[in-house]
Every structure is written in C-alpha cells, then in structure tokens.
Amino acid sequence: MVQVNVQEAKATLSRLLVAAESGHEVVIARNGQPVVRLIPVRRNDTRTLGFMPGVVSDEVLRPLDDDDLRLWEGV
C-alpha cells in the first residue's frame, strides 16, 4: 500500500495514477489520517443488473425494433 499526504499527492499525481492502474493500493491522507483511496475504473461492455445474478450483455438492454415490438405486443 502506498500512502501519501495531500501535498505529495498534488505533486506526484501522475505517478500515483500509474501505481493505482497497475494494481497498487494508493491512499491519500490528511494530517496522517487516510481520507481517500485511488482505484482504477474498470471498463467492459457488460452490465450487472441488481435483481439478476451474473452479467448481462448490452444486447439485452437495446430497444426493441418494430418487428420485435409487434411480437411483444401481440399485434
């Protein structure tokens, strides 16, 4: 774990971002007390729905086209 104070974080933000992106835990402290943790943003093309276990593809969330909508409505 890397812990730095606010002043050091301001001066070395680029280095801290690289460390967090590579998997290191980076904590920024104020007056010696941990305040925040830097974590990388994970990007993917799938979403997890809270009421459904597992991962759901974005395809499931796309709007219905006219043909599918007619089938859904039973027209």
Contacts in CASP RR format, 6 or more apart in sequence:
PFRMAT RR
TARGET T0000
AUTHOR 0000-0000-0000
METHOD contacts of the structure
MODEL  1
MVQVNVQEAKATLSRLLVAAESGHEVVIARNGQPVVRLIPVRRNDTRTLG
FMPGVVSDEVLRPLDDDDLRLWEGV
1 24 0 8 1.000
1 25 0 8 1.000
1 26 0 8 1.000
1 27 0 8 1.000
2 16 0 8 1.000
2 19 0 8 1.000
2 24 0 8 1.000
2 25 0 8 1.000
2 26 0 8 1.000
2 27 0 8 1.000
3 26 0 8 1.000
3 27 0 8 1.000
3 28 0 8 1.000
3 29 0 8 1.000
3 34 0 8 1.000
4 12 0 8 1.000
4 16 0 8 1.000
4 26 0 8 1.000
4 27 0 8 1.000
4 28 0 8 1.000
4 29 0 8 1.000
5 28 0 8 1.000
5 29 0 8 1.000
5 30 0 8 1.000
5 32 0 8 1.000
6 28 0 8 1.000
6 29 0 8 1.000
6 30 0 8 1.000
6 35 0 8 1.000
9 16 0 8 1.000
9 28 0 8 1.000
16 26 0 8 1.000
16 28 0 8 1.000
16 38 0 8 1.000
17 38 0 8 1.000
19 26 0 8 1.000
19 38 0 8 1.000
20 26 0 8 1.000
20 38 0 8 1.000
20 39 0 8 1.000
20 40 0 8 1.000
21 40 0 8 1.000
23 40 0 8 1.000
25 37 0 8 1.000
26 37 0 8 1.000
26 38 0 8 1.000
27 34 0 8 1.000
27 35 0 8 1.000
27 36 0 8 1.000
27 37 0 8 1.000
27 38 0 8 1.000
28 34 0 8 1.000
28 35 0 8 1.000
28 36 0 8 1.000
28 37 0 8 1.000
28 38 0 8 1.000
29 35 0 8 1.000
45 57 0 8 1.000
45 58 0 8 1.000
46 55 0 8 1.000
46 56 0 8 1.000
46 57 0 8 1.000
46 58 0 8 1.000
47 55 0 8 1.000
47 56 0 8 1.000
47 58 0 8 1.000
47 61 0 8 1.000
48 54 0 8 1.000
48 55 0 8 1.000
48 56 0 8 1.000
49 56 0 8 1.000
64 72 0 8 1.000
END
